[in-house]
């Protein structure tokens, strides 16, 4: 069954798309990429000196750094771990929004799945953004996780 990710259809057939899928983990810029002191069973990827854990750890804009920030956020915000999921009507077919909330936190997750800037991310009634003025603008194909507080 295919699924859509950022507008690109990707087949889920179970076929092995990449024969080099299981190459050694690229830990650092070193012989065998820091994976072993011996000879790896597969040759390293061509980008092993630039795309490795050590390089991505130093780059705050890397995918590894993003995942680390998301994991830390999930660990510190209980609503993201086990909060109730509440859909939010956006009035824009390109925006997907929902709240994750529990008794201590409320988080607004908004994704702009479109190709145009989205201005005016909807803040649900009864809430306001914590530490950020509204309206929020979202770049095309981007997402934000925003903390909410109950408004009087």
C-alpha angles and dihedrals in degrees: 000000000000123000131195122240116178091337096305117116113224121189119231098202100135091240115138102250097185124040088197093057096115102049119145119283110265104227103162147346097281141103107300086009091270090293096115142349088229132058114296118232090239132036115258121258114267091247096051093119093055104027106055139115094263093052094044091048090059093046111080090195095054125113090243091055091048092052091049091052091048092049091049091048091050090049093052100040111063092194090065091053103044109353127132114268114230119183116227122212109230103179087224121094090210094058124079115190138170140159125234108199141166133166093289108032142027121197127188114212114195127178125189103210093175135090097244135070111269114214122190106034104204116253107201120242112270094032140082131193116265113233096347132089121233139266100062119199121210124203117229114282095008137115137211133201109207128184116232133201127197113260122216 
